Amino acid sequence: MTFINSFGIIIKNSMNIILFNENEISQRLSLKDPRGEHIKKVLHKSSGETFEAGVINVSEGVCRILEISDKDISFIYESKRKVSPCYKIKLIVGFPRPIQLRRLLRDVVSLGVAEIHLTGTELGEKSYLKSNLLEKGATNAAMIDGASQAKSATLPELFMHKTLNECLDFLFADKYSKEECELVLLDNVKPDLRLSDAVQLRAFENKTVIAAVGSERGWTDKERNAFEQRGFKFYSLGNRILRTETASIAAVSLILAAMKKL
């Protein structure tokens, strides 16, 4: 289904689960809401029938429709299970273009990452940090889009950092150690390994992985040194230069395979 949300963003989503915030689950759902429209026009549900639903970061279950009027839907939610945790992947991403950011968030959330750290970089466009997407909360809409596509009520944590050093200081402030994590820097300039080699070795099984993907102009030598000092290993995704969103999706997919999650 395609719709334009209140932020003017076109979203395509099959809504394999209908997601609600906790304060919405006891309220009537307007048919002007994309979720209400989806229930009526795509799922073709009627009174007495059920649809799969979830309360974000709380539970998943089903909703039984009590009534569909000309304006809204009345329903009762029944929780079936607690939400499943995300995979143990913390993704650092140099701020991409806003149009790329929407797609990136949707897709990496669908893949199940636990944390997303958006950071300014030395070569990244500084205006991206002031995007209306961030101010209006449309990042959350993109993440909900990805979660509902994945049939999950679990959203990752999203963090914003002005600089890479700020990002790394936050991540390593008594939260992680080299022994607990595999540290992965995606870089084509001086990689030590191919990320596909980690898949063959199942190198990340039972590990937490912190992975970093640069902005469209990549990393500077100063930033590479900052990663190296933190203990990151340098990996490549091949010889081609990929868009930030493409590299992020490819990297997370390979990491999940190396974790034996795919």
C-alpha positions in Angstrom: 0.0 0.0 0.0 1.2 3.5 -0.8 0.3 6.6 1.2 1.6 10.1 2.1 1.9 10.6 5.8 1.6 13.9 7.7 5.3 14.7 7.0 4.6 14.6 3.2 6.6 11.4 2.8 5.4 8.7 0.4 5.6 5.3 2.1 5.1 2.0 0.5 4.3 -0.7 3.0 2.5 -4.0 3.0 1.8 -3.6 6.8 2.3 -7.2 7.7 1.4 -6.1 11.2 -0.5 -3.0 12.3 1.5 -1.0 14.9 0.2 1.3 17.6 1.7 3.4 20.3 0.5 2.5 23.8 -1.8 5.6 24.0 -3.5 4.6 20.7 -4.4 1.0 21.5 -7.6 1.8 23.4 -8.8 4.5 21.0 -10.9 4.3 17.8 -8.9 4.3 14.6 -9.8 6.8 11.9 -10.4 5.6 8.4 -8.3 8.6 7.3 -5.3 7.1 9.1 -3.3 4.9 6.7 -3.7 2.0 9.1 -7.4 2.3 9.1 -7.5 2.6 5.3 -5.3 -0.5 5.0 -7.5 -2.5 7.3 -10.6 -1.6 5.3 -9.4 -1.3 1.7 -6.5 -3.7 1.5 -7.3 -6.4 4.2 -11.0 -6.0 3.5 -11.8 -6.6 7.1 -15.3 -6.3 8.6 -16.9 -6.4 12.1 -16.0 -9.5 14.0 -12.8 -10.3 12.1 -9.3 -9.9 13.4 -6.0 -8.5 12.2 -2.4 -8.9 13.4 -1.3 -5.9 15.5 1.3 -4.8 18.0 2.1 -2.2 20.6 5.5 -0.7 19.7 8.3 -2.2 21.9 5.7 -3.8 24.2 3.8 -6.7 22.7 2.3 -8.4 19.6 -1.1 -9.9 19.2 -4.4 -9.5 17.4 -7.2 -6.9 17.2 -10.8 -8.0 17.0 -12.9 -5.4 15.1 -16.1 -4.4 17.0 -17.4 -2.0 14.5 -16.4 -0.2 11.3 -18.4 3.0 10.8 -18.2 5.6 8.0 -15.4 7.4 10.0 -13.5 5.0 12.1 -12.8 1.5 13.4 -13.5 0.3 17.0 -11.5 -2.7 18.1 -10.2 -4.7 21.1 -6.5 -5.6 21.3 -5.3 -8.9 22.8 -1.7 -9.4 23.5 -0.2 -12.8 22.6 3.5 -12.4 23.3 6.1 -9.9 24.3 8.2 -8.3 21.5 11.3 -10.2 20.4 14.6 -8.3 20.9 16.5 -6.9 17.9 19.7 -8.6 16.7 22.8 -7.4 18.5 24.0 -5.0 15.8 24.8 -1.3 16.5 25.1 0.5 13.2 27.0 3.8 12.9 26.1 5.7 9.7 27.5 8.9 8.3 24.5 11.1 7.6 23.3 10.4 4.1 21.0 12.5 1.9 17.5 12.8 3.4 15.9 10.8 0.6 18.5 8.0 1.3 18.0 8.3 5.0 14.3 7.4 4.8 15.0 4.2 2.8 18.1 3.3 4.9 16.1 3.5 8.2 13.2 1.5 6.8 15.4 -1.3 5.5 17.9 -1.7 8.4 15.0 -1.7 10.8 13.4 -4.5 8.7 16.7 -6.4 9.1 16.5 -6.1 12.9 19.4 -3.9 14.0 19.3 -2.9 17.7 20.8 0.6 17.5 21.3 3.2 14.7 23.8 6.0 15.3 23.6 8.7 12.7 26.7 10.9 12.8 28.2 13.9 11.1 31.5 13.2 9.4 34.3 15.4 8.1 33.3 14.9 4.4 29.6 14.7 5.0 27.3 17.5 4.0 26.6 19.5 7.2 23.2 20.6 6.1 21.9 17.0 6.3 22.2 17.3 10.1 19.5 20.0 10.0 17.1 18.1 7.8 13.4 18.5 8.3 13.2 14.8 8.6 14.9 15.0 11.9 13.0 18.0 13.2 9.5 16.6 12.4 10.1 13.1 13.6 9.7 11.5 10.2 12.6 9.2 11.0 10.3 7.4 13.4 7.7 7.0 10.7 10.3 5.4 8.4 11.3 3.0 11.2 7.7 2.0 11.9 7.4 1.4 8.2 10.3 -1.0 8.3 9.1 -2.8 11.4 5.6 -3.3 10.1 7.0 -4.7 6.9 9.1 -7.1 8.9 6.0 -8.1 11.0 7.7 -6.9 14.2 6.6 -4.5 16.9 10.2 -3.9 17.9 11.9 -0.6 17.0 15.7 0.0 17.5 17.1 2.9 19.4 18.0 5.9 17.2 20.8 8.3 18.2 22.1 11.5 16.6 25.7 12.7 16.9 27.2 15.9 15.5 30.7 14.4 15.0 32.3 10.9 14.8 34.3 11.5 18.0 31.1 12.3 19.9 29.6 9.1 18.5 32.5 6.9 19.5 32.8 8.5 22.9 29.1 7.8 23.5 29.4 4.2 22.3 32.4 3.3 24.3 31.5 5.2 27.5 31.5 2.1 29.9 29.0 0.3 27.6 31.2 -1.9 25.5 34.7 -3.4 25.5 36.8 -5.0 22.8 36.3 -8.4 24.3 32.5 -8.1 24.2 32.1 -6.7 20.6 33.3 -7.2 17.1 34.2 -3.8 15.7 33.6 -3.5 11.9 34.6 -0.5 9.8 33.4 -0.6 6.1 36.2 1.0 4.1 37.4 0.5 0.5 40.7 2.4 0.9 42.7 0.1 3.2 40.6 -2.9 4.1 42.2 -5.8 6.1 39.5 -8.3 5.2 36.4 -8.9 3.0 33.2 -8.9 5.0 32.2 -12.0 3.1 35.2 -13.8 4.8 33.5 -13.3 8.2 30.4 -15.1 6.8 32.4 -18.2 5.9 34.2 -18.2 9.3 30.9 -17.5 11.2 33.1 -14.9 12.9 30.3 -13.0 14.6 28.3 -15.9 16.1 27.1 -15.1 19.6 28.8 -11.6 19.4 27.6 -8.0 19.5 28.7 -6.2 16.4 29.3 -2.5 16.1 29.6 -1.7 12.4 30.3 1.7 10.7 29.3 2.8 7.2 30.5 6.2 5.9 28.6 9.0 4.3 28.7 9.4 0.5 32.2 10.8 0.4 33.6 8.1 2.7 36.0 8.4 5.7 39.0 10.7 6.0 42.4 9.4 7.2 41.8 11.2 10.5 38.5 9.3 11.0 40.2 6.0 10.0 42.8 6.6 12.7 40.0 7.2 15.2 38.4 3.9 14.4 41.7 2.1 14.4 42.5 3.5 17.9 39.2 2.1 19.1 40.1 -1.4 17.8 38.0 -1.5 14.7 39.0 -4.0 11.9 38.7 -2.6 8.3 36.4 -4.6 6.0 35.5 -4.2 2.3 32.3 -5.0 0.5 34.2 -5.3 -2.8 35.7 -3.0 -5.3 32.6 -0.9 -6.2 31.7 2.3 -4.4 28.2 1.9 -3.0 25.6 4.4 -1.8 25.4 4.7 2.0 22.0 3.0 2.1 23.2 0.2 -0.2 26.4 -0.4 1.8 24.4 -0.4 5.1 21.9 -3.0 3.8 24.7 -5.2 2.4 26.8 -4.9 5.5 24.0 -5.7 7.9 23.0 -8.7 5.8 26.5 -10.1 5.8 26.9 -9.5 9.5 23.6 -11.3 10.2 24.9 -14.2 8.0 28.1 -14.2 10.0 26.0 -14.3 13.2 24.1 -17.3 11.8 20.9 -15.3 11.8 20.2 -15.6 8.1 
